[in-house]
Amino acid sequence: MQGQSYKIWFLVLIFCNLLAAGSLLRAQELMTQQVRPSTSAFALDTPPVIDGEVLNDPGWDSVTPTGGFSQVRPNAGQPSSQLTEVFIGYSQEALYIGVVAYDDNPEGIVFADSRRDSPLVDTDSFQVIIDGLLDRQNGFIFGTTPTGLEYDAQIVNEATGPTFRGSNGAVNVSWDTTWEVAAEISDIGWTAEMEIPFSALRYGSEDVQTWGINFQRNIRRNNEEAYWAPLERQFNLYRVSEAGFLEDIRPPRQRNLQLTPYALSSTSRGGLITQGSESNEEYGLDLKYLVTPSLTLDVTYNTDFAQVEADDLQVNLDRFSLFFPEKRPFFLENAGQFAVGIPREVELFFSRRIGVGAGGAQLPIEAGARLTGKVGENTNVGLIGMRTEGIDGILPGNDFSVARVSQNLPNRSNIGFMVVERDGDGSLLKDKNQDYNRTYAVDGRWGIGDEYLISGWAARTQTPGLSGRDTAGGVLATYITPDWQVRAGYSQVGEEFNPEVGFLQRRGFRKYDGYIQRRIRPKNFLGILEMTPHITYRGYWDFNGYQETGYLHFDHAMEWRAGHELSTALNFTQEGVKEPFDIVRGVTVPVGEYEHEEVSFRMNTNPGAPLSLGLRGNIGGFFGGDRVNLEPTLSFRSGDKFTSELSWINSDIDLPVPGGDFDVNLARLRLSYSFTPRILLQALVQYNERDDVIATNLRFAWLQSANAGLYLVYNEVDQSGLGAPRRDAQQFIIKYSRILNIFN
């Protein structure tokens, strides 16, 4: 294994040299930039009133609109079926964007959920991506719908993340900032106005600047996506490197300071620590300071995330760890900057390790700070320091530190390193000096032309008592054109690799994976928009050559112009079980090698319709027996106010072991009613039959801006059949926070 470690680091050195060679592509990149469209920002004498009435507002009189949108779908390269005009202006405080989305059939405009950050795919919508630092890799997205929904997100590394598929915050929809939008439907179509404070953006220090920018308009009844800066059909708005240019903008050189204090009162019965009843009052503060327009300092004291939606329950029918995504806003902001590894499999920094215990229970966070942004033109920095309180005899107190630096290179390339450390107080150990864990990592990616991308990473951990097999690494090559998508990768994780502030699904393996897809758009065949036949393979072996998992997937997916989708597949699976494990209580899968075939399918009706149905399923062999897995989902919405989703996961399993004939059921009901885009009531009710758990999460929110405002939250977990620490727990919370701009 030690020899394998040297091989990994040798590959990293080669990879770094290749990245350095990317500077030779700078001239090619500049030539590419020159052919992208450009527009100008206009200084406004009188800012517009944000009421959605663009054409009747004298604030826009001095602005020349931008237009000329072209389709990516359904008819790639063709002009948009409807005219769109975009107005761009600025004051000393904010950037203003007005959009006139003409429509010759206003009755056909589709609008859906008006909750903040609701998906914009299944509704008419408008989005803008802004690359204020002009690094051609990262940006902020602001979007809206004909009913004035507020949608904002961060994009890191063009949403490719550490792998082609993207994750780890590469598309961070949970990022929220303070801005305003209003929209209106009329007989010409619909219009919208956005006011985006400069404090919500990141940009350079020049007096007169050029930013990267692109606009997207969705016309849902046509299943149409149109862009101002033209894109090939394999790309979307996240393709920052092919955005157009916004010229002649003069943003202020500001030092914005924003305070967000909160007060919280809660009443609880049962929980992680006690089974009794208790009441609690908490006070805390978040601070945001723009050190420079491109560098932000965030400080938090006595942090609480009571307003965050509860985790989805999951059922584990395997012997590897489940992944629960981060949902807390403080940790999600700029999360993509700290993403190194393989999403949901080997994540070297996973923020849920800070302040979240077993079963999703919150643990006390005393304070923390984060410094993120850009130093100079191409150097990205990220520093995190957090302290969590200890619980006598149960959990130690910990200091968490993360340091991340990466250097942007031409043509979507970069190189970086990261250090992650947990330093415990040693209260549960005899030797207090042995309560620590560290992870060291280097990573990078190399873009070759528009079609190729090579990414790689290597890491090592340091844990008292573990050594010798504590390295991990991987490399992934991707190729993408309008017709083909191909990727191939290799990764390995040592048996004693131990990133305690990360997520590790399994350890002690070598993995090979590959993917090839053909994209076909028939001109006129049964109303089909696109067919995507593809093959997926992934295989895991231990270091003695024993195959633990194999998965070969042959699939043919189709999407109709009306929005319906159907996918049918044949899977060949292999599982090598080296140690017996309980798949459910009282049912043990014995040691053995299991090879099976199964058919799988996925279908859904048009998700843009008020009523839609989805169904997924797997039918075939499973650990020496059989499995029939069905996952129906029913979604209903009424206008932009009420949305609902009912889903059910049923697995009928028959294994050749005692008690091996059993069912697993997991039901989930989501309800949401939006009185306005900022006043909403949500409910999440879940039932896990296998573990006999009923979980209820009710939330009422009256938002001032971003995530700040009034929250009323009720949580109840009934898991009387488990004897778990949180059995029969109820909690009621009132939380109020407010954003205060001290100076701009």
N, C-alpha and C positions, 0 to 999 in steps of 0.2 A: 504493500500500500504506500510505503514511503516513496518508492520509485514512481508511483502514479502521481504523487504530489509534485515531484520535480517535473514530470511531463506537463502537468497543468500550468505551472509557472513558466515553463519554456514556451508553451503555446501563447501565454499572455504576452510575453516579450515580443514574440513575432507579431502578435495582433497589434500591439502598441506601435511598432514600426510601420505597419501597414496604415494605421490611422494617421501617423505623421505624414505619410506620403499623400494624404488627402489634400494638403495645401496646394498641390499641383493642379487641383480641380478648381481653384479659385477663379481663374479667368473664365472657365466654362460657366461657372455659377453666375458671374456678373453678366455674361452674355445672355443667359437665360432670364435674369431679372429684367433686362432692358426690353424684352418683348411682352412683359406682363402689362395689363391695362393700368392706368393711373387716373386719379381724380384729385380734386383739391378740396381742402377745408377752408371755409369762409369765416372770417372774423365777424361776429354778430354785434351790431350796435344795441339791439334789444333782443334778449333771448326769447324764444317762443314760450307760450303758455302750454304746459304739458296737459292737453285735454284730448289729444287724438285728432284734432281738426287741422291737418297740415295746410290744406289749400286755402283756408280762411284766416290763417295766422300771419299778420304782417311781419313777424319775426323772421320768416323765411323769404321775404321779398328779395333780399340781396343775394340769395343762394341759387346757383345754377345746378339743377338736378343731374344726377348720374343715372344712366340706364344701360340697356343692351345686354339682357340676361340670356343665357343659352342653357339648354337642357343637358343633364346627365342621364335622366330617365324621364319618360319612357323612350324618347327619341334622341339619343346622344348626339350632340353637336348641332341640333336644330334650335332655332330661336324659341324662346319661351312662348307658350300659347297665349299668355296675357302680358300686357305692358306693366313694367314696374319702374318707378322712379324713386331715387334715394337722394335726400337732401342732407348735407353735412355742414355743420357750423360749430363754432366754439366761442366761449366767453372766457373770462379769467378763472372761472371756477369749474367749468364742465364742458364736455363734448356733447353735442346735440345731433341726433340722427332722426330724420323724418322719412317715412316711407309711404308712398301712394301705391297701393296694390290694386290696379285697375282690374275689373272683372266684368265681362259682358253677361254674366249670369250670377248676380249677387245672391239669388235664392239658393244657388248651389254651393255657397261657401260653407265649409265644414269647420265647426269649432267644438272642442271637447273640454276636458278637465281644465279648470282655471286655477288649480292649486299651483303654488310656486314650484318651479322646476319639474312640472309634469312633462312627459315626453312630447316632443313636437312632431313626431313621425306621422301620427294618425290624425292630424288636423292641418288646416291651412295655417301657415306660419311664416315668419320672417326672422332670420338670424344674421348676425354680423360677428366675424372673428377679427380681433384687433391684436396685432403684433407690434406693440409700441416700442420694443427694443430692437426690432428689425433683425432678429437672430434667425428668422426663417424656420424655427423649430417649435416655438412655444407661443401661446396666445390665450386671450380671454374671449369667451363667447357670450353674447347677450342676445336674447331672443324673445319673441312675443307672438301672440295670436290675435285674431279679430276681436277677442274679448279682453285683451290687455293682460294676459298672463305674464309673470316675471320669470324668465329662465336665464340663469347664468351658470357658467362652467369654466374650468381651467383645462387647457390642453397642454400636455407636456410631450416633447419629442414626437409631435404629430400623431399622438395617441397610439404609437407603436409600442411604447413601454419597453421593458427589457426583452420582450419577445414580440414577434409579429402580431400576435393576437391582442396584445395590449391589456393592461390591468394595472393594479398597484397605484391607482390614482392617475394614470395616464389620461383618462377622461374623468375629470373630477366634477360631477354634477352637484355634489354636496357643498362645493365652495359657494358662499353667498357673500355679496357685497351690497352696499347701499347705493341704490339708483332708483329712477322713476320711469314709468312707462304708462301710456294711456292709448287706447285704440277705439275705433268707431267704425261700424258698418253703415254704408250708405248706398245710394243707387248707382255709384260708380265703382263699387267694390268695397275695399276697406282701407283705412289709413291708421298710422300709428306714429307716436312721437316718443323718443327716448331722451332722457337726461342722465348722462353718465359722468359723475364727478371725476375729475382728474385724479383724485385721491384713490379711486377704485382701480386705476390703471398703473402700469409700470412702463417707464419710457426713459429715454436718454437725457443728457444735460445740455444739448445744443439749443441755441435760441430758436432756430427754424429747423423743423424735423420732418422726416419722411417715415411713415409707419407702413407696415404691412396690413392689408385689409381685404376682406372678401365678404360678399353678401349671398345669402341663400334664401330663395322663396319656394315654399311648398304649396302646391295646389292639389289638395287631397283627392278631389273627385276624379282627377285625371291621373292620380298616382304619379304626379310630376314633381321633379326636383330641378330647379334652375339656379344658376350661379352667375354672378357678375364677372368674375375672373374665370374664364373657361377651364374646365377640368375634364380629364378623361374619365370614362365610366367606372373605372376601378377605384376612383378616389371620391372623397367627400370634403366637407368644409374643414375637416381637421388637417388637410394637406396645406399646412402653413407655407411651405416652400414654394407653392405655386399661387399664393395670394397675389392680389394686385397691390398698388401703392397709393397711400394717402399722403399728398404733398402739402407743403405750405402751412403746416400746423405749428403754432407757437404756444406750447403748454407752459404753465407757470413753474417756477422753481420753488416748490413748496416743502414745508416740513409739517405735515399734517399729524395731529395728535388726537386720538379717538379713545374715549373711555366707555366701557360697558359694565356698569355695576349691576349686580343682581341681588335679590332677596328671595328666600325660599322657605316655605313652611311645609312640613310633611308629617303625616301620621301613619304608622306602620304597625302591622301585626305579623310576627314571623319574619324570617329573613335568614341571611347568611350567618349572622352572629348569635341572634337570640330568637327564641320562639315566643317571647312575650310581646307586649304592646309598648310602643314608645312614640313620643312626639319630638320633633327636632326643628330647629330654626338654623338656617345657614345664610351667610353673606359672603359675597365674593366679588372679584373685579377682574376684567380683562382690559388690557391696554394694547393699542396698536399705534405705532409711531413710524412714520416714513423717515428713515435715516437719510435716504436720498430717494429721488423718484423711482429708483430701481431696486431699493433695498429696504426691507420691512422688518421691524422688530415687534414681536408679539409677546406679551407678558400676561400670565394668568396667576391668580391667587385664589386658593380655596375653591378649585374648579369643581363644577357640578354639571352633569349632563342629563338631568332628570327629564328634559323635554324631548330627548331623542327617542325615536320609534323603537319598539322592542324588536329583538332578533326573531327571525323566522325559525320555527322549530324544524329540526331535521331528524331523519332516521338513518342510523348508520348500519348498513348491511354488509360491511366489510371490516377489515382489521386495521384500517388506517385512519388518521385523524381527520375530523370534519373541519371545514373552514367556515368561519363566521365573519363577514366583512365588517370593517370599521364604519361607524355611522356618526361619530362625534365630530362636530364642525371644526373644533380647534385642531384636531389631528389630521383632518382631511385637507385643510388648506395647504397647498403646495406639497401634498403627499407624493405626487409623482416625482419630485426632485430627489426623494429618498428611496426610490424603487430600484432595487438590485436583486436579481435572482430570477426565479420562474414563478409567475403568478399562481397563487393558491397551491403551490407545491413546495417551493424553496424560496421563501421571502426572508431576506437577511435582516430587514427591519419591518416589524409588524406592530403598529402602535397599540393594538388591543392588549399587548402584554403590559401596557402601562395603565393601571387603574381599572382593569376589568379582571374579575376572578372567575372561578368555575361557575358555569351556568349563566354567565353574563352579568353577575352581580357586580355593582360598582364598589370600588375600593377608594379610600380617601386619597385625593391628590392635594398636597399642601400648596405647591407652587410650581411654576415652570416658565420657560422662556424659549422663544424660537426666533432665529434670525435667518431670513431667506431672501434670495434675490440674486442680483448680478453685480459684480465688481468689475469695472471696466466694460469693454464691449462684449467679451466672450466668456468670462469666467463666472460660473454659477456657484453660489455658496449656500450651504444649509447647516445650521447649528441648532441643536435641541438639547435643553437641560430640563429634567423633571424630577420632582421628589414626591414619593408616595409615603403615606404614614404606615407604620407597622401596626399589627393587631396582636396583642400579647398572647404568646403561646400558639398562635395560628399562622401569622404571616410576618416576615421581617419588613422593616422599612427599607426602601431602596432609592438610590439615586440613579437616574438614567441619563446617558449622554450619547448624542449622535453627532458626528462631524462628517459632512459631505461636501466635496468639491468636484466640479466637472468643468471641462473646457470644451466649448463649442468649436467645431472645425467645419470647413466648407462641406456643402452637399449632404446635409442631414447627418453629419458625423460628429462624434464627441468621444472624450475619454475622461474617466474620473476615478475617484477612490472614496471609500467610506469606512468609518470606524464606529462601532456600536458597543456601548459598555453598560452593564448593570453592576452597580456597587452596593451590596447589601450591608445591613448593619450587623450581621452575624449573630443576631439574637437567638437563632435556633441551632447554631453550630457550636461545637466545642472550641474550634479555632476560628475566631471571628475574622481573621485575615484571609480565610479561604472562601468567603462569601462574595464571589464576583464572577463575571463572565464577559468575554470580549469577542467581537467579531471584526475581522479585517477583510476588506474586499477591494478589488479593482474591477472596472468594467469599461466597456466602450462599444461603439458601433461605427461602421464604415459604410457610407452610402456610395454606390458605384452607379453613376448615371441616374436615371429615374426608376429603373426596374429592380436593381439589386440592393440588398442591405444585409450586412454581416454584423452580428452582435455577439458579444461574449462577456463572460464574467468569471472571476476566480475568487475564492474566499478561504479563510482559515479561522477557526475559533480557538479560544483559550479558556479552558475550564479546569479548575483544580481537580486532579485525579484522572483526567482524560488527556491522552496525547497519542501521537503516532498515526492515527487515522482520522484526523480532525480537519481535513481539507475537502473542498467541493468546488465545482466549476462547470461551465457549459459553454457551448457555442451554437449559434443558430444562423443559417443562411436562408434568405428569402428572395423570391423572384416574383414580380407581379406586373402583369400587362393587362390591357382590356380583356384579353381572352383567357389568360392563364394565371394561376396562382400556385406557386410551388414553394415548399419550405422543407428543410432537412436539418436535424439537430442532434447533438450528443451532449449528455450531461452525466455527472457522477457525484455522489455524496458519500463521504467516508462514514464508517460505522460509528465513529466517535465525534463526528461533526455535530456541534451543539449550539446553535444560535438561540439563546434563551430569550432574547428580545426580538425574535423572528418567528416565522411559522415554518414548520417542517412536517410535511405529510408523512414521509417515511425516510429512513436513512439506510446506509449501507447498500447502495445500488449503482449500477450503470444503466443509463437509459438511452435508447435510440428512438427517434420519432421522425415521421415524415408525413407530408400532405401534398396532394396534387389535385387541382380543381380546374375544370374547363368551364368557362362562362359562355353560354350560347344565347343569343337574342334573336329568335325567329321573327321574320317580318310579318307573317300572318298565319298563325297555326293555333287554332282552338283558343284564341284570346290569351295565349301565354306570353308574358313579358320576358321571362328569363328562365333558362334551365342551367343548373349547376351540378353536373355529375362530378363526384369527387371520391378520392380514396384517402383514408387516414390510417396510419400505423403508429403504435407506440409499444415498446417492449422494455421490461425491467429485468435485469439479471443481478444476482449478488456477485461478490468478488470471487466466488468459487465456481462461477459459470452456471449456477442454478437459476432457471427462469422463474421469477415470482409472478409476473403479470405479462400477458400478451393481449393485444387488441388490434384486430384488422377489420376495417369498416369500409364497405362498398355502398355508396349512397347515390341516389338521384333525386335532386330537389327541383321543384318547379314553383314559380310564382306567376300568378295571372295578373293581367292589367287591372283587374278589379280589386286586387289586394289579397285574394285567397292564396294559400300556400299548401303544398303537399310534398312530403319527403318520405321515401321508402328505402330501406337499407337492409343489408345482410351483414351480420357481425360474426367473426370468429374470435373466441375468447379463450384464454388460458390462465389459470391461477395455480401457482405452486405454494401450498400452505406448509410452512416449515414447523409451525407450532399450532396446536389446536386453539380455537377461539370460540367464544359464545356469540352467535349471530343474533339471538334473542335469549332472554332469560330461560335457562334450562335446556337450550338446544345448542349443541357443540358441533362445529365443523371440524372433522378430524384432519390429521396430517395427510397430505396426498397431492397428486397432480390432477387437475380437472381441465379437460378440454371440451368446449361446447360450441354450438352454433345457435344463433338466435336471429329472428327478424325484428326490425324496429321500424317505427313509423312516427311521423309528426305531421299534423295538419292543423290549419286554422282558417276560419272564414275571415272576411275583410275586417281587420281590427279597427278601421275607421268608422264602421257602422255602429249605431247605438247598441245593437246586440251582436255579440260575436262569441264564437265557440272555438276552443282549442282542444286538441287531444294528442297525447303522446303515449307511446307504448313500446314494450319489449316482451317478446314471447320466445322462450327457448330454454336451453340448459343453464343450470346454476349450481355450482359446487356439488356436482354429482347427481343433482336432481333436476327439477323443472321450476320455472318461474313464469308467471303471467303478470306483468306490471302495466297498469293503466293509470294515466294522469289526465283526467278531463278538467277543463277550466271554462267557466261561463262568466262573461263580462257584460255588464249593462251600464249605460250612462244615460242621463237625461239632461240634454243641453250641456252647459258648462258648470252646472251646480252639483249634480249628484253622480257619483261613480261607485261601482261595486264590482267585486270579483270574488267568485266562489270557486275554490279548487279542491281537488281530492286526489290523493295518491294512494292507490291500492296495489299491494303486492301479494299475490296468491302463490305461496312457495311450498314445494313438496320435496324434502330432502330425505335420502335413505338413511336416516338416523332416528333414534327415539325422539318422539315429539316433533319430528321434522315437517309435519304437515300443518302449516299455520298461515295466517293472514297478517299483514301489516297495513294499517290505515293511518293516514295523516290528512286532516281536513283543515282548511284555512279560509276565513271569510274576512274580506276587507271592505269597509264602507267609508265613504267620504262625502261630506256636504260642504260646499264652499258658499258661504253667505256673500262674500266678496273675495277677490284674489288674496286678501290678507286676513280674512276671518274664516276659519274652517273648523269643522268637527270631524274627527277620524276615529274609526274603531278597527281593531285587529283582534279577531277571536280565532284561536287555534286549538286543535285537539289531536293529541298523539295517543292512539289506542295502545300501541305496544308498551309505552312507559306509563300509561294511564295519567296523562297530563292534560289539563285544560288551562290555557293561558289567555288572559284578556288584557288588552291595552287600549284605553280610551284617552283621546287627547283633544282638548279644545285649545285653539291658538288664535290670538288676536295680535298680529304682528305690527310692530312699528316700522321695522325695516330689517332686511336680511333675516337673521334668526332671533332678533331681539323683540320682546313684547311680553304679553301675558300668556301663560300656559297653565291649564288645569289638566292634571294627568291622574288617571286611576289605573293601577296595575293589580291583577290578581292571578296567582298561580296556585292551582290545586293539583298536587301530585301525591295524593295520599297513598298511592300504591307503591311508592318507591322508598319512602323513609329517607328522602334526601334532605340536605340542610335547609332548603327553602320551602319545605312542604307547607301547604295551606297558608300562603303569604298574601296579604293585601296591603296596598299602599295608596294613599291619596296625597297629591302634591300640588301646591300652588307656587308658581315661580313667576317673578316679574323681573325683566331686565330692560335697560334702555341705553341706546347709543347716544353718547354726548360728544359732539365735535368741539374740542377745546379751542383749537385754532386751525385755520386752513392755510 
